[in-house]
């Protein structure tokens, strides 16, 4: 074969390779796109990978970012700036000191309702894609002291406020919560929330959390401090309407041991409705509950998965007045 025969062959080969690439490359790209996450999913995955290692006290960088965005939001509340709504999660709920619940849409023109006196005793706990800020401030118009909790969650677009709850001290409540008092003259039962709930978890993780919640409520009813100790995280914090100060794990367990020989107890408040949001190894639970004695409560709880077990790290209850 001479040089004149080689050139046409090379030309035909080049055309064949070009045609092959035109056909196969789009198919390969589509196949790759099918198995790669979208930009939002990728952002969320990266955010989770970066934050899941930070559980407990936040790292300096995460703490700085969270406190900055929280401060910006609180300042916006004070001047009724509607731009603050951008930092509220689509599922945002505010539970005020009277136990009234308001959604993001209901607060669209009244964000100033969220304004309060300067925050004090602020503590920050980070659980990966969930962060909790707690502290105290005073509420208008009666200058009532309140314990507050702001629950932030990490979305692909950044940190967003999911829940904001306030609980006033006992002397500022219209009526004190009386659940949990002993009653020696009647046999008590605890079906809801010890054995059943009017709530169906939507994922295996949510089911595990609900199971831990029910086991913890049963342990409370049985004054079973050992079981409760396994379910409560070492950093557990409990805020209730019948006390002016929060309670830590050691205080909660001590109270349960004290009640062990005190006779039958009222069952824990029954769950009326519940919602659970799972964010990797952290979860947020919101519930409306009703005590045996008739009091209605709104509760926020935070769960963290540690050593394969979901532990309760925070619980705040506000009495519906």
N, C-alpha and C positions, 0 to 999 in steps of 0.2 A: 504494500500500500504506500503510495507516494504522499508527499506533503499536501497536494491538492485534495486528496481523499480524506486526510485527517481533519482539515479545517471544517468541512460540513458536518462531520460526525461530532466534533466538539460543540459546534453551534446547536445541533439538535439536542445534545445532552444538556446544555445550559438551559434551553427552552423547557425541557422536561423537568429539570430541577426547580425552575422558577414556578412552573405550573403546580408542581407538587407542594411547594411552600405556600402558594396562594390558597390552596385547598386545605392544607393540614394545620397551618398556624391559627386561623380563627377557631377551629375546633379545639385545639389545645388550650387556647386562651379561655374559651367558654368553659372547658372542663376545669381549668384552674380556678376560675371565678366561682364555679359551683361549690368548690370545697374550701375556698377562702372566706373568712367572715367579712361582713360589710364593715364600713368605716366605723359606724356606731358600735357594732359588736366588738371590733378590734380595740376601740378606745376603752370600752368597758372591761375587756379582758386585760388590757394593759394596766388600767387603773386598779383592778382587783389584784393583779400580781404585785403591783407596787405597794398596795395598802394592806394585804392580808397578813403580811409579816409584822405589821404594827398593831398589836393587840394590847390593850391596857393603856397606860399613859402614852399620849401621842408623841411621835418624834418631833423634834424642834420645828422642822419644816412643815409637817402636817398640822401641828398645833398653831403655827403662825398663820397658815392659810385659813384654817377653820375659824380662829378668833377674828381674823380680818373680815371674812365674809359674814360672820355672825354680827360683828360690830356694825358693818354697813347696813345690814338688815334692820337692826334695832334703831339706828339713826333714821332710817327711812320711815319706820313706823311713827316716830316722833313728829315728823312733819307731814304725815299722811301722803307720802310719795308713792304713787301707784307703780313706779318702777320696781318697788320692793316685791311686787307680785312675781317678778321674774325669778326670784330666789325661792319662791314657794313651790313645793312639789305639786304636780297635778292632783295628787291625792291628799294634799295637806288638810289637817284638821287642827283647830284650836279648841282646847277645853279650858274654859275660864274658871275662876274660883268658885262659881256657883254650879259648876258641872255642866253648863250649857256648851253644846258642841256646835262649832261653825266651820263650814268648808271654805275653800279658797274662793269660790264664786260668791259666797254669801258675804265675804269680807272685801270684795273688790272695791267698794266705795267707802269702806270704813276701816281701813288698816290702822288708823289711829287708835282704835279700840285695843290694839295689842301693845300700845305704849305703856310703860311703867316707869317707876323710879329707877335710879342707877342700880345695876347689878352688883351684888356683893357675894363673897365666898364662892366665887365661880370655880368649878372643877370641870375638867375635860377628860373624858374616857373615849378612846378610839378602839373600835372592834373591826377594823378593816374598812368595809364600805358603809359602816354605820358609826356615827359619832354622837356622844351624849354630852351636853353641857347642862350642868345643874348649878343652882345657887339660890340666892334670896333677893327679893326686892320688895318695894312697897307699892301698893295699888291705890289709885284714886277712887273715890273722893275722900275716903276715910283713913288714908295712910295705913291701911292694913298690911301687915307683913305676910309675904307669901313665899312658898317654896316653888321654884319653877324647874321645868325640864324642857329642853329644846333638843329634839332628835333630828339630826342631819343624816342624809343618806347620799351616797356617791352615785350619781347618774352619769351617763356618757358625756353630758354637757357640763358636769361639775357638781359641787355640793348643793343640795336642795333641802329645805326644811320640810320634813314630813309631819311631825307632830310638835305641838307647843302646848304644854299643860301647866296649870297653876293650881296650887292647893294652899288654902289659907290655914293659919294656925287655929287650934280648937276654939279659942275664945272669940274668934271672928266668924264661926259657923253659926248658922241659924239653929241647927240641931246637931248634937254630937252623934257620931256613928256608934251604935250599940252592939254591932255584931261581934261575935267572939266571946261574949260573956257566958259564964257557966250557968247551966240549968239542971238541977238535980232531980226534977220531978217529971221528966218526960224522956222517952227513948228517942234520940235523934237519929236521922238517917242522912246519908249524903250520896244522893244519886247524881245530881248535877251540882258541882263539877267533878265529883270523885269518880264516877263510872260512865257518865255519858255527857255529851254536849250537843246543843242545837247548831252545830257547825261541822261542815265536812271539809277537811283539808284538801287542797288542790294539788299537792305534790308529796312525794315520800318524805322530803325534809320537813314540810309543814306538819305531816303526821307525827314524825318523831318529836317535834316541838310540842305539839298538843298532848302527846302521851306523857312527856316530861311534866307539862303543866298539870295534868290531871293527877299524876303521881304525887306532885308537890302539894296539891290541894288536899289529897287524901292524907298525906303525912301530917299536914296541919290539923286536920280534923281528928286524927288519931293521936296527936301530940307525939308523933314519931320523929324525934329529933335526929336520929341516925340517918333515916332516909332523906329527910329534908337537908341535912348537911351535905349529902352527895349531890343533890339537885341545885343547891344554892352555890354560886361561885364565891370564891374567897373575897372578891371585890363587891359582893352584893350590897345594895343600898335599897332601903324600903322607906317610902314616904306614904303616910296615911293621914286621913282627915281628923283622926282622934288624937293626934300628937303634934306638938309644935316643932319637934326635931326629927330628923331622919334616923333610921335604925340600921346598923350594919349587921353582918352575918352573925357575929358572936352574940349580939344582943337579941337577935331574932331567935336563935337556937336556945338561948337561956330562957327566954319567955316561954317557948314551947315546952321545955323541960319543967318549968314551974307549973304549967297547966296539966302536966301528965296525970297527977293525982288529984286534980281539982274537981273531978266529976264530969258528966256529959257536957259537951259544948254545942253551941249552935253550929250548924254546918257552914262551911265557907260560902260567901255570896254566890248564888247561882248565875251562870252565864246566860245572858239574854241574846247577845249578838257578839260576834268576834270577827276580827280580820288579822291575817298574818302575812307579813312581807318577809321574804327570805333573800338575803344578800350574801351569798357565799357562806362563810362560816359565822355569820351574824344574822339575827332576825329581829323584827319588831312586831309586837302583838298589841292590838288595841281591843278592848272589850267593854261592853256595857254589862253590869252585873247588878243583882238585886239580893240583898241580905234577907235572912229569914224574918227579921223584925221589920222589914219593909223599906229600909233605906236603899236608895239606888246610887250606884257608884259608876264612875268612868275610870278605867284603868289603862295605863300604858306599861308595857313590860319589854325588856330587852333580853335577848338570849344570845349566848355565844357557844359555839361548838368547840369543846376542848377534850382531847383524848378520846374522840369518838362519841362523846356524850354532850347533849345540849344542856347547858346550865343557865339558870336564871341569874342575871347580874344586876337587874334594876326593876323595881316595881313602884309605881306611883298611883295612888287612888285619890280621886276627888269626889266628894259627896255632892250629889245632885240635890240642890236646895229648892 
